[in-house]
């Protein structure tokens, strides 16, 4: 019954992008990817008054289509065709570590992994064909027109 839902908090980012994807982290953080390639980290719970931290252009100026937090790393994919790894820094920042292009991908849409495993599978598109590929071996599990 949605009629009785009451908003507890409204989150606001200073980026001009439209929110497209999000991930929740166990220690009360939320990461939001937007249409301008940015990732914004919001502190929730007791830390909810803090300003959001923004990782600008994590995926250049392309949509951030999926985010997943695994072992303290923020994994994200986007329309730039890259898997990006970021981390929280000791000073409270958010730092991009690597951005790896996935060959021939025109748009990545999903990140699949077991619980707390950095071994992930990525779902996305080669033109109009959907694919599911292992990020370490490059093995293609599925290709569907």
C-alpha positions in Angstrom: 0.0 0.0 0.0 1.9 3.1 -1.3 -0.6 5.6 0.0 0.9 5.6 3.5 4.6 6.1 2.4 6.1 9.3 3.8 9.4 10.6 2.4 12.1 10.7 5.1 14.8 12.6 3.1 15.2 14.1 -0.3 18.7 13.9 -1.9 19.9 16.6 -4.1 23.0 16.7 -6.3 24.6 19.7 -8.0 25.3 17.9 -11.2 23.1 18.8 -14.2 22.6 15.1 -15.2 19.5 13.1 -14.7 19.8 10.2 -12.3 19.8 6.8 -14.2 21.3 4.2 -11.9 22.1 3.7 -8.2 23.7 1.3 -5.7 23.5 1.1 -1.9 26.5 0.3 0.2 26.2 -1.5 3.5 27.6 1.4 5.6 24.8 3.8 4.7 26.1 5.3 1.4 24.2 5.5 -1.9 25.9 6.0 -5.3 24.0 7.6 -8.1 25.0 7.6 -11.8 23.7 10.2 -14.1 23.2 11.1 -17.8 26.3 13.3 -17.9 28.8 10.5 -16.8 29.0 11.6 -13.1 28.8 9.4 -10.0 27.5 11.1 -6.8 28.0 9.5 -3.4 25.4 10.4 -0.8 25.9 9.7 2.9 22.8 8.3 4.5 21.7 7.7 8.1 23.6 9.7 10.8 25.9 11.3 8.2 23.0 12.4 5.9 23.8 16.1 6.4 27.1 15.9 4.6 27.5 17.4 1.1 27.4 14.8 -1.6 30.8 13.8 -3.1 30.9 13.9 -7.0 33.2 12.0 -9.2 32.9 14.1 -12.4 33.0 12.4 -15.8 33.5 8.9 -14.5 32.2 7.8 -17.9 33.2 10.9 -19.8 29.9 12.6 -20.7 28.0 9.3 -21.4 25.2 7.8 -19.3 26.2 5.8 -16.2 23.9 2.8 -16.7 24.8 0.5 -13.8 26.6 0.7 -10.5 27.6 -2.0 -8.0 29.6 -1.8 -4.8 31.9 -4.9 -4.3 34.6 -5.2 -1.6 34.7 -1.5 -1.1 35.1 -0.7 -4.8 32.5 1.1 -6.8 32.1 -0.7 -10.2 30.2 1.2 -12.9 29.4 0.8 -16.6 28.1 3.2 -19.1 27.4 4.2 -22.7 31.2 4.9 -23.1 31.6 1.1 -23.3 33.9 1.0 -20.2 34.0 -0.8 -16.9 35.2 1.8 -14.3 36.5 1.0 -10.9 36.5 3.7 -8.2 37.1 3.8 -4.5 36.5 6.0 -1.5 39.7 7.8 -0.3 40.8 8.3 3.3 40.1 12.1 3.1 36.4 11.4 2.1 36.8 11.8 -1.6 35.9 9.5 -4.5 38.7 8.5 -6.8 38.6 6.7 -10.2 41.1 3.9 -10.3 40.7 2.4 -13.8 38.5 2.6 -16.8 38.7 -0.4 -19.1 37.0 -0.4 -22.5 35.0 -3.6 -23.4 35.9 -4.4 -27.0 33.1 -3.4 -29.5 30.6 -2.6 -26.8 28.3 0.2 -27.8 26.5 0.3 -24.5 26.9 -1.6 -21.2 23.7 -2.0 -19.2 24.3 -4.5 -16.3 26.9 -5.7 -13.8 26.3 -9.2 -12.4 28.4 -10.8 -9.7 28.2 -13.2 -6.8 28.1 -11.7 -3.3 31.3 -9.7 -2.7 33.1 -11.1 -5.7 35.2 -8.9 -8.0 34.7 -11.5 -10.8 31.8 -10.0 -12.7 29.8 -10.5 -15.9 28.8 -7.5 -17.9 25.6 -7.2 -20.0 25.3 -4.8 -22.9 25.1 -4.3 -26.6 27.1 -4.8 -29.8 24.9 -2.6 -32.0 21.5 -4.3 -31.7 22.7 -7.6 -30.3 22.6 -8.1 -26.5 25.6 -9.9 -25.0 26.7 -11.3 -21.6 30.5 -11.5 -21.2 32.9 -12.4 -18.4 35.1 -9.4 -17.6 38.3 -11.4 -16.8 38.4 -14.1 -19.5 36.4 -12.3 -22.2 34.3 -15.5 -22.5 30.9 -14.6 -24.1 28.1 -16.4 -22.3 25.3 -15.2 -24.5 24.6 -13.2 -27.6 21.0 -12.5 -28.6 19.6 -10.5 -31.5 
